[in-house]
Amino acid sequence: MILSKIAALYIVAFARAIELTFELSDSANQCFFEDIKAGIDCVIEYQVVTGGQYDVDMTLQDERGKILYKGVKKQYDNFSWKTETEGTYKACFSNEFSTFSHKVVYMDWQKETRVSSYQYSSGDTLSQGIDKVTSRIAAVTQLETSASAIGDRLRLIDDYQTHHRLREATGRKRAEDLNERVLMWSLGQTAIIITLGIAQFFSIVLVLVSIRGRSCLSRIFIPWYMQKTF
């Protein structure tokens, strides 16, 4: 029996991602759009790196305007879903509740797609065709498994590095803010101490002058331009 065509099916899964860091001004609302087909696994993750109380509002909607996710005043969060229909999905970040502080926000939008490819062979017998398809599927399956495992580990490492950089940036910004506040507080305390010292000095001088009058001590401690007033 001649097998005219034998199809070997290969399914390859790979992930596409939109990763960016953007500034969100005070009282601002910024949206991002992505065209996604039906049946696609998606994950969106966001984090406020710097600014204000490190919080932001985030809303995710499908092509019909249905709200899939809504986060209110969160520093970081993630949401995963599977698209039901094909269309343009929208992720909006809002800083409308803040009237004076702008923020830096990190977003990572990942979607996984599957690509199918077919290979045909003709002129073989049924047993030969099945053997070829089986061997090819086994080889490709093993290769795809190894490649997929390597890809997953590389993506995991990249995610760890990204989160580490975000935590480092957040910690550095907080340390800089704390250092600035401590510096301003120290300068204020120094100014107060100097002012109190000067005030105490002149208070003592005035007390001595009031007790001894225009004595030698008053001429020593009181400047010449102040002596005219006494």
C-alpha positions as CSV (number, residue, x, y, z in Angstrom):
1,M,0.0,0.0,0.0
2,I,1.4,3.4,-1.0
3,L,1.1,6.3,1.3
4,S,0.7,9.3,-0.8
5,K,1.4,11.9,1.9
6,I,2.4,11.7,5.5
7,A,2.3,14.8,7.6
8,A,4.6,15.4,10.5
9,L,3.3,18.0,13.0
10,Y,5.7,20.1,15.0
11,I,4.4,22.5,17.6
12,V,6.8,25.1,18.8
13,A,5.9,27.4,21.7
14,F,7.7,30.7,22.2
15,A,7.1,33.8,24.2
16,R,7.0,37.4,23.1
17,A,7.3,40.2,25.6
18,I,6.9,43.9,25.8
19,E,9.2,45.2,28.6
20,L,9.7,48.9,29.3
21,T,10.1,51.5,31.9
22,F,8.3,54.8,31.6
23,E,7.6,58.0,33.5
24,L,4.0,58.7,34.7
25,S,3.4,62.3,35.5
26,D,1.3,63.6,38.3
27,S,-2.5,63.4,37.6
28,A,-1.7,61.5,34.4
29,N,-3.2,58.4,32.7
30,Q,-1.1,56.4,30.2
31,C,-2.3,53.4,28.2
32,F,-0.6,50.7,26.2
33,F,-2.2,48.6,23.4
34,E,-1.4,45.1,22.1
35,D,-3.1,43.1,19.4
36,I,-3.5,39.5,20.6
37,K,-5.1,36.5,19.0
38,A,-7.6,34.1,20.7
39,G,-6.3,31.3,22.9
40,I,-3.0,33.0,23.9
41,D,-1.6,32.8,27.4
42,C,-0.6,36.2,28.6
43,V,1.1,37.6,31.8
44,I,1.4,41.2,32.7
45,E,3.6,42.4,35.5
46,Y,4.2,45.9,36.8
47,Q,6.1,47.7,39.6
48,V,6.5,51.3,40.7
49,V,10.3,52.0,40.8
50,T,10.3,55.5,42.2
51,G,8.0,58.3,43.1
52,G,5.5,59.3,45.8
53,Q,4.2,56.5,47.9
54,Y,5.3,53.9,45.3
55,D,1.7,53.2,44.3
56,V,-0.2,53.3,41.0
57,D,-3.6,52.3,39.6
58,M,-3.6,49.8,36.8
59,T,-6.6,48.5,34.6
60,L,-6.5,45.8,32.0
61,Q,-9.3,45.6,29.4
62,D,-10.1,43.4,26.4
63,E,-11.2,44.6,23.0
64,R,-14.9,44.9,24.1
65,G,-14.0,47.1,27.1
66,K,-14.4,44.3,29.7
67,I,-12.2,44.8,32.7
68,L,-10.0,41.8,33.2
69,Y,-8.0,43.2,36.0
70,K,-8.0,46.3,38.2
71,G,-5.4,47.2,40.8
72,V,-5.8,50.2,43.0
73,K,-2.7,51.9,44.6
74,K,-0.4,49.0,44.3
75,Q,3.4,49.1,44.3
76,Y,3.7,45.8,42.3
77,D,1.5,43.0,41.0
78,N,1.1,40.5,38.2
79,F,-1.9,39.0,36.4
80,S,-2.1,36.0,34.0
81,W,-5.0,35.2,31.7
82,K,-5.9,33.4,28.5
83,T,-7.4,35.4,25.7
84,E,-10.9,34.3,24.6
85,T,-11.3,36.5,21.5
86,E,-8.9,38.2,19.1
87,G,-8.6,41.9,19.4
88,T,-6.7,44.8,20.9
89,Y,-6.1,44.6,24.6
90,K,-5.4,47.7,26.7
91,A,-3.4,48.2,29.8
92,C,-3.8,51.7,31.5
93,F,-1.8,53.1,34.3
94,S,-3.2,56.0,36.3
95,N,-1.6,58.5,38.7
96,E,-4.6,60.8,38.9
97,F,-4.8,60.5,42.7
98,S,-1.4,62.1,43.0
99,T,-1.3,65.9,42.4
100,F,2.4,66.7,42.8
101,S,4.6,63.5,42.4
102,H,5.5,61.8,39.2
103,K,6.5,58.2,39.1
104,V,8.7,55.7,37.2
105,V,6.8,52.5,36.4
106,Y,8.2,49.2,35.0
107,M,5.9,47.0,32.9
108,D,6.5,43.5,31.4
109,W,3.8,42.1,29.1
110,Q,4.4,38.6,27.9
111,K,2.4,36.4,25.6
112,E,3.0,32.9,24.4
113,T,2.2,31.7,20.9
114,R,2.3,28.4,19.2
115,V,3.5,27.8,15.7
116,S,2.7,24.5,13.8
117,S,4.8,23.3,10.8
118,Y,4.1,20.4,8.6
119,Q,6.5,18.2,6.6
120,Y,5.3,15.9,3.8
121,S,6.9,12.9,2.2
122,S,5.5,11.0,-0.7
123,G,6.2,7.7,-2.4
124,D,6.9,5.7,0.7
125,T,5.1,2.7,2.0
126,L,2.9,3.0,5.1
127,S,5.5,1.4,7.4
128,Q,8.3,3.5,6.0
129,G,6.4,6.6,6.3
130,I,5.3,5.9,9.9
131,D,8.9,5.1,10.8
132,K,10.2,8.3,9.3
133,V,7.5,10.4,11.0
134,T,8.1,8.7,14.3
135,S,11.9,9.2,14.2
136,R,11.5,12.8,13.1
137,I,9.0,13.5,15.8
138,A,11.2,11.8,18.4
139,A,14.3,13.8,17.4
140,V,12.4,17.1,17.1
141,T,10.6,16.5,20.3
142,Q,13.9,15.8,22.2
143,L,15.5,18.9,20.6
144,E,12.5,21.1,21.4
145,T,12.4,19.8,24.9
146,S,16.0,20.7,25.5
147,A,15.6,24.1,23.7
148,S,12.5,24.8,25.7
149,A,14.1,24.0,29.0
150,I,17.1,26.2,28.1
151,G,14.8,29.0,27.1
152,D,12.7,28.7,30.2
153,R,15.8,28.9,32.4
154,L,17.2,31.9,30.5
155,R,13.9,33.7,30.8
156,L,13.9,32.9,34.5
157,I,17.4,34.2,34.9
158,D,16.4,37.4,33.0
159,D,13.4,37.9,35.3
160,Y,15.5,37.5,38.4
161,Q,18.0,40.0,37.1
162,T,15.2,42.4,36.2
163,H,13.7,42.2,39.6
164,H,17.1,42.6,41.2
165,R,17.7,45.7,39.2
166,L,14.3,47.1,40.1
167,R,14.8,46.4,43.8
168,E,18.3,48.0,43.6
169,A,16.9,51.1,41.9
170,T,14.0,51.4,44.4
171,G,16.4,51.0,47.3
172,R,18.9,53.5,45.9
173,K,16.1,56.0,45.4
174,R,14.9,55.6,48.9
175,A,18.4,55.9,50.3
176,E,18.9,59.1,48.3
177,D,15.6,60.5,49.6
178,L,16.5,59.6,53.1
179,N,20.0,61.1,52.8
180,E,18.5,64.3,51.4
181,R,16.0,64.5,54.3
182,V,18.7,63.8,56.9
183,L,20.9,66.5,55.3
184,M,18.1,69.1,55.4
185,W,17.2,68.2,58.9
186,S,20.9,68.5,60.0
187,L,21.2,71.9,58.3
188,G,18.0,73.1,60.0
189,Q,19.3,71.9,63.4
190,T,22.7,73.5,62.8
191,A,21.0,76.8,61.9
192,I,18.8,76.6,65.0
193,I,21.8,75.9,67.3
194,I,23.8,78.8,65.8
195,T,20.8,81.2,66.1
196,L,20.3,80.2,69.7
197,G,24.0,80.6,70.5
198,I,24.0,84.1,69.1
199,A,20.7,85.0,70.9
200,Q,22.1,83.7,74.2
201,F,25.4,85.7,73.7
202,F,23.6,89.0,73.2
203,S,21.1,88.2,76.0
204,I,24.0,87.8,78.4
205,V,25.7,90.9,77.1
206,L,22.5,92.9,77.6
207,V,22.1,91.5,81.2
208,L,25.7,92.5,82.0
209,V,25.2,96.0,80.6
210,S,22.0,96.5,82.5
211,I,23.7,95.6,85.8
212,R,27.0,97.4,85.4
213,G,26.1,100.2,83.1
214,R,28.8,101.5,80.8
215,S,31.5,99.6,82.4
216,C,34.8,98.4,81.0
217,L,33.1,95.0,80.5
218,S,30.4,96.5,78.3
219,R,32.9,98.3,76.1
220,I,34.7,95.0,75.6
221,F,31.7,92.8,74.8
222,I,29.4,95.3,73.0
223,P,30.3,96.4,69.5
224,W,30.8,100.1,69.0
225,Y,27.6,100.5,67.0
226,M,25.6,99.0,69.9
227,Q,27.2,101.2,72.5
228,K,25.4,104.3,71.1
229,T,22.0,102.8,72.0
230,F,22.8,102.5,75.7
